Amino acid sequence: MIQTAMSLPPIIQPASPRGQDPLPQPHADAQSFSQALSEKIVATIEAAGGWIPFSEFMALALYAPGLGYYSGGAHKFGVAGDFVTGPEMTPLFGRTLANTIAPILSASHPVLTEAGAGTGKLAGDLLQALEAMGQLPERYDILELSAELAERQRQHLLATVPHLIGRIHWLSSLPDSIEGVLVGNEVLDAMPVELVRWQDGHGQRLGVRVETVDDGIRFITTPGETSQALAERIRALAEQYQWPDDYTTEIPEAGPAWVTTLAQRLKQGALLLIDYGFPRHEFYHHERTGGTLMCHYRHRAHPDPFYWPGLQDITAHVDFTAIAEAGFDAGLEVTGYCTQAGWLMDAGLLDLLAAQQPADYTQADARWVRTQHAVQTLLSPAEMGEFFKVIMLTKGLPDSLRVPGFIRSDRSHTL
């Protein structure tokens, strides 16, 4: 039996993630923050009898009130954080997205909702672009679970679009009904997943327990109780995609469940979800033996979810087939699905870039060079262009509506 939280032995934090070169060590305050979250996780494991499913560990590491990666105060986005998102690279991302959103707002309701707005950068860029197009939404709702991020977003928007602040509203939970457009950029990848293994002809649900070592305790991954339904689901996937022995992967349940809830509340309009992932036949490819689970710390990617809990992001790729199925089963149409590169070019990114090109190219300033580099990163197949996908799920829109981004680039048939 693990000792109670009041008398816990030291929780050992690795000097570096498993199999990785040493990373910059967090400062003392951040280490204390992580230790507090680790103690909460240990107490949760003990209360559950010594083992919790990985999905519960991931939920605590990311969203434990006041301590999780997204619910605490860690600096996550941009150069000073752990990763950079498309909107942080260049305002052209948001302006291109506005080209996709504008006709949907016109055909449904002038309400735009953003789930997980990060620093507020995308919100500011979208509002500015839509205002210039004469398509300014009456409301811009931001669904944000982190009070710290909500305040950061508020400060950014006060600085960039102060005259529009009255249209912006922060929500801590989903509204009962959704109209217009809901955008989620890199939201699905941070939703908890079930970690599973196919070994010796059997499916296993993986979870987390605490192991005692010489100088303290640490988290380790071990198999645990697996329901018959989950075991059968793992077997069906293993047989369909011909998994080899000792195959580890994820079954994302929270993301499709969230889409189902959104679909049930969407009265008219569209869900636009942008993230990295694959259609199911690629997600569960027999050569992807280690799954897609990945962590991000100080712009380094590594596979160790137990490295300083609360100070790093833990993600898994999106099974876009599961997202499409969830939306379709709940009454939505799968109106578009394509790579990020295909969507951006279809929606006019290159035209927006050309409009910014200096008349005298030899006198191009550093800002223009950075913009070019950002666009290359967003479009390149070796970087974000193929890696990221965009899916559009709609309800009640006219059949004749043509939405920039999916007119020539749609690959829904690959789902």
C-alpha positions in Angstrom: 0.0 0.0 0.0 1.3 3.5 -0.9 1.8 5.8 2.0 -0.7 8.6 2.5 -0.1 12.0 0.9 1.0 13.4 4.3 3.9 11.0 4.5 4.7 10.3 0.8 8.3 9.4 0.0 9.9 11.7 -2.6 8.4 11.4 -6.1 11.2 10.8 -8.4 11.3 13.0 -11.5 13.6 11.8 -14.3 16.5 14.0 -15.3 15.4 13.6 -18.9 12.5 11.9 -20.7 12.9 8.2 -21.5 15.4 7.6 -24.3 16.0 11.4 -24.8 18.8 13.7 -24.3 18.6 15.9 -21.2 16.2 18.8 -21.4 16.3 22.2 -19.7 15.3 21.7 -16.0 12.3 23.6 -14.7 13.0 26.3 -12.1 12.3 25.6 -8.4 8.8 27.0 -8.3 7.8 25.0 -11.4 9.3 21.9 -9.8 7.2 22.5 -6.7 4.1 22.9 -8.9 4.8 19.6 -10.6 5.4 17.8 -7.3 2.0 19.1 -6.0 0.2 17.7 -9.0 2.2 14.4 -8.7 1.0 14.0 -5.1 -2.6 14.6 -6.2 -2.1 11.9 -8.9 -0.6 9.5 -6.3 -3.5 10.1 -3.9 -5.9 9.4 -6.8 -4.2 6.1 -7.7 -4.2 5.0 -4.0 -7.9 5.8 -3.6 -8.6 3.7 -6.8 -6.8 0.7 -5.3 -3.4 1.2 -6.8 -4.1 1.7 -10.5 -5.9 4.2 -12.8 -6.4 4.0 -16.6 -4.0 6.2 -18.6 -7.0 8.3 -19.7 -7.5 9.4 -16.1 -3.8 10.1 -15.6 -3.8 12.2 -18.8 -6.9 14.1 -17.6 -5.3 15.0 -14.3 -1.9 15.9 -15.8 -3.6 18.3 -18.2 -6.8 19.5 -16.4 -6.6 19.0 -12.6 -8.0 22.2 -11.2 -5.3 24.8 -10.6 -2.5 22.3 -11.2 -2.9 20.7 -14.7 -0.9 21.8 -17.7 -3.9 23.7 -19.2 -5.6 24.7 -15.9 -2.5 26.0 -14.2 -0.2 28.9 -14.9 2.4 27.4 -17.2 3.4 29.4 -20.2 2.4 27.1 -23.1 2.3 29.0 -26.4 4.9 30.7 -28.5 8.6 31.0 -28.4 8.7 31.1 -24.6 6.4 28.1 -24.2 6.4 24.5 -25.3 5.0 24.7 -28.9 3.9 27.2 -31.5 0.5 26.9 -33.2 -0.5 28.1 -36.7 -2.1 31.4 -35.6 1.0 32.3 -33.6 3.2 32.0 -36.7 1.4 34.6 -38.9 -1.8 36.6 -38.9 -2.4 35.2 -42.5 -3.6 31.9 -40.8 -6.5 33.7 -39.2 -7.2 35.8 -42.3 -7.4 32.7 -44.4 -9.7 31.0 -41.9 -11.9 34.1 -42.1 -12.4 33.4 -45.8 -13.8 30.0 -44.9 -15.9 31.3 -42.0 -17.5 34.3 -43.6 -19.9 32.6 -46.0 -21.0 30.2 -43.3 -21.9 33.0 -41.0 -23.9 34.7 -43.8 -25.8 31.5 -44.4 -26.5 30.7 -40.8 -26.1 33.0 -37.8 -23.6 35.8 -37.1 -22.1 34.0 -34.0 -18.6 32.7 -33.9 -17.4 30.4 -31.1 -13.8 29.4 -30.5 -12.9 26.4 -28.3 -9.6 26.8 -26.5 -8.4 30.2 -27.7 -4.8 29.9 -26.5 -3.3 33.4 -26.2 -6.2 35.0 -28.0 -4.1 35.6 -31.2 -6.5 33.7 -33.5 -9.5 35.5 -32.0 -8.0 38.9 -32.7 -6.9 38.0 -36.2 -10.3 36.6 -37.1 -12.2 39.6 -35.7 -10.0 42.0 -37.7 -10.3 40.1 -40.9 -14.1 39.6 -40.6 -14.5 43.3 -39.8 -12.6 44.2 -43.0 -14.8 41.9 -45.0 -18.0 43.4 -43.6 -18.8 40.0 -41.9 -18.2 40.9 -38.3 -20.1 38.5 -36.0 -22.5 39.9 -33.5 -20.9 37.6 -30.8 -17.5 36.0 -30.5 -17.7 33.4 -27.7 -14.6 31.9 -26.3 -14.9 28.5 -24.6 -12.1 28.4 -22.1 -11.6 26.2 -19.0 -8.4 28.0 -17.8 -9.0 31.2 -15.9 -5.3 32.1 -16.4 -5.6 31.7 -20.2 -8.9 33.6 -20.3 -7.3 36.6 -18.6 -4.3 36.4 -21.0 -6.8 36.3 -23.9 -8.7 39.3 -22.5 -5.5 41.4 -22.3 -4.4 40.5 -25.8 -7.8 41.4 -27.3 -8.0 44.6 -25.3 -4.7 45.6 -26.8 -5.5 44.5 -30.4 -9.3 45.0 -30.9 -10.4 47.2 -28.0 -13.4 48.6 -30.0 -14.8 45.0 -30.4 -14.4 43.8 -26.8 -18.1 44.2 -26.1 -18.8 41.4 -28.7 -16.5 38.9 -27.0 -17.8 36.7 -24.2 -16.0 34.0 -22.2 -17.7 30.7 -21.4 -16.5 28.1 -18.9 -18.8 25.4 -20.3 -20.6 24.6 -23.5 -23.7 26.6 -24.2 -27.0 24.7 -24.5 -27.3 25.7 -28.2 -24.7 26.6 -30.8 -25.4 28.6 -34.0 -23.0 29.9 -36.6 -19.5 28.5 -36.6 -17.5 26.8 -33.9 -13.7 26.6 -34.5 -11.4 24.3 -32.6 -7.7 24.7 -33.5 -5.5 22.0 -31.9 -8.1 21.1 -29.3 -8.9 17.5 -30.1 -5.2 16.3 -29.7 -5.2 17.4 -26.0 -8.2 15.3 -25.0 -7.6 12.2 -22.9 -7.2 8.9 -24.7 -7.3 5.2 -23.7 -3.9 3.6 -24.0 -4.1 0.0 -25.1 -1.8 -2.9 -26.1 -2.3 -5.9 -28.3 -0.1 -8.7 -27.0 -0.2 -12.5 -27.2 -3.5 -12.4 -28.9 -5.2 -10.3 -26.2 -6.2 -6.7 -25.9 -5.1 -4.9 -22.7 -6.1 -1.5 -21.3 -3.0 0.2 -20.0 -2.9 2.5 -17.0 -0.6 4.0 -14.3 0.5 2.8 -10.9 3.2 3.9 -8.5 6.4 1.9 -8.1 8.7 2.1 -5.1 12.4 2.6 -5.9 15.4 3.1 -3.7 15.1 6.8 -3.2 11.4 7.4 -3.6 8.5 6.5 -5.9 7.7 6.9 -9.6 4.9 6.4 -12.1 5.0 3.4 -14.4 2.6 2.1 -17.1 1.1 -1.3 -16.5 -1.9 -3.3 -17.8 -5.1 -3.3 -15.7 -8.7 -4.3 -15.7 -10.0 -4.4 -19.3 -13.7 -4.6 -20.0 -15.0 -7.3 -22.4 -16.3 -4.6 -24.7 -12.9 -2.8 -24.9 -11.0 -6.1 -25.3 -13.3 -7.0 -28.2 -12.8 -3.6 -29.7 -9.0 -4.0 -29.5 -9.3 -7.4 -31.1 -11.4 -6.1 -34.0 -8.9 -3.4 -34.7 -6.0 -5.8 -34.4 -7.5 -8.2 -36.9 -8.7 -5.5 -39.3 -5.3 -3.8 -39.5 -3.1 -6.8 -38.9 -1.3 -5.6 -35.9 1.9 -7.4 -34.9 2.4 -8.7 -31.4 3.2 -6.1 -28.7 1.4 -3.3 -30.5 0.6 -0.2 -28.4 -1.8 2.5 -29.5 -4.5 4.9 -28.4 -8.3 4.7 -28.6 -9.6 8.3 -28.5 -13.0 8.4 -26.8 -13.2 11.9 -25.4 -12.8 13.7 -28.7 -15.6 11.8 -30.5 -17.8 12.2 -27.4 -17.2 16.0 -27.4 -18.1 16.2 -31.1 -21.3 14.2 -30.4 -22.2 16.8 -27.7 -21.4 19.7 -30.1 -23.5 18.1 -32.8 -26.5 17.7 -30.5 -26.3 21.4 -29.6 -25.7 22.8 -33.1 -28.9 24.2 -34.4 -27.5 25.5 -37.7 -24.0 26.2 -38.9 -20.7 24.4 -38.9 -17.9 22.9 -36.8 -14.4 23.5 -38.1 -11.8 21.4 -36.4 -8.1 21.7 -37.2 -5.5 19.3 -35.8 -2.8 16.8 -36.5 -4.0 13.3 -37.2 -5.0 10.6 -39.7 -7.9 8.7 -41.1 -8.4 5.5 -39.2 -6.6 3.2 -41.7 -3.5 5.3 -41.2 -3.9 5.9 -37.5 -4.0 2.1 -36.8 -1.5 1.1 -39.5 0.3 -2.1 -38.6 3.7 -0.4 -38.8 2.7 2.3 -36.2 3.6 -0.1 -33.4 4.1 2.6 -30.7 1.0 4.6 -31.3 1.0 8.4 -31.5 1.2 9.6 -27.9 3.6 12.5 -27.7 4.7 15.1 -25.2 5.9 18.7 -25.7 8.3 20.5 -23.4 10.3 23.6 -24.3 9.8 22.9 -28.1 11.1 19.4 -27.7 8.9 16.4 -28.6 9.3 13.2 -26.6 7.2 10.1 -25.6 7.5 10.2 -21.8 4.1 11.3 -20.2 5.6 11.1 -16.7 8.2 13.8 -17.2 7.4 16.7 -14.8 3.5 16.3 -14.8 1.8 19.6 -15.2 4.8 21.2 -16.9 4.5 19.6 -20.3 1.7 19.0 -22.9 0.6 15.4 -23.5 -1.1 14.8 -26.9 -2.3 12.1 -29.2 -3.0 12.3 -32.9 -6.7 12.6 -34.0 -8.5 9.6 -35.6 -10.5 11.8 -38.0 -12.6 8.9 -39.1 -13.9 8.6 -35.5 -14.6 12.4 -35.5 -16.5 12.1 -38.8 -18.5 9.1 -37.6 -19.4 10.9 -34.3 -20.7 13.9 -36.2 -22.6 11.9 -38.8 -24.2 9.7 -36.2 -25.4 12.8 -34.4 -27.0 14.3 -37.5 -24.3 16.4 -39.1 -23.0 16.3 -42.6 -19.3 15.6 -43.3 -19.0 18.5 -45.7 -15.3 18.7 -46.0 -12.0 17.1 -45.0 -8.5 17.8 -46.3 -4.9 18.5 -45.4 -4.1 21.9 -43.9 -2.1 22.8 -47.0 -5.0 22.0 -49.3 -7.4 24.0 -47.2 -5.1 27.0 -46.9 -4.4 27.2 -50.6 -8.0 26.6 -51.5 -9.1 29.4 -49.1 -6.7 32.0 -50.5 -3.5 32.0 -48.4 -1.2 32.5 -51.3 -3.2 35.5 -52.5 -3.0 37.0 -49.1 0.7 36.4 -49.1 1.2 38.0 -52.5 -0.7 41.1 -51.4 2.0 41.6 -48.7 5.0 41.2 -51.0 7.1 44.3 -51.0 7.2 46.3 -54.3 11.0 46.2 -54.1 11.9 42.7 -53.2 15.5 43.6 -52.5 14.4 45.9 -49.7 12.2 43.2 -48.0 12.3 43.6 -44.3 12.7 40.9 -41.6 8.9 40.8 -41.1 8.4 39.8 -44.7 11.0 37.1 -44.4 9.4 35.7 -41.3 6.0 35.7 -43.0 7.4 33.7 -45.9 9.0 31.2 -43.6 5.7 30.9 -41.6 3.7 30.2 -44.8 6.2 27.6 -45.9 5.9 25.9 -42.5 2.1 25.9 -42.7 2.1 24.4 -46.3 5.2 22.2 -46.4 4.4 18.4 -46.6 7.4 17.8 -44.4 6.1 20.1 -41.7 2.5 21.1 -41.0 1.0 21.0 -44.5 0.2 17.2 -44.6 0.6 16.5 -40.9 -2.4 18.7 -40.0 -6.0 18.1 -41.3 -9.1 20.2 -41.4 -12.6 18.8 -41.1 -15.9 20.6 -41.5 -19.2 19.2 -40.1 -22.4 21.1 -40.9 -26.1 21.3 -40.2 -28.9 23.1 -42.0 -26.7 24.9 -44.6 -27.8 25.4 -48.2 -26.7 22.7 -50.5 -25.5 25.4 -52.9 -23.1 26.9 -50.4 -19.5 26.8 -51.6 -17.1 27.2 -48.7 -13.5 28.4 -49.6 -11.0 25.8 -48.3 -13.0 22.7 -49.5 -14.0 23.6 -53.0 -11.1 21.9 -54.8 -9.3 20.2 -51.9 -11.9 17.9 -50.3 -10.7 14.4 -49.5 -13.7 13.1 -47.5 -13.6 9.9 -49.5 -10.3 8.9 -47.7 -12.1 8.7 -44.3 
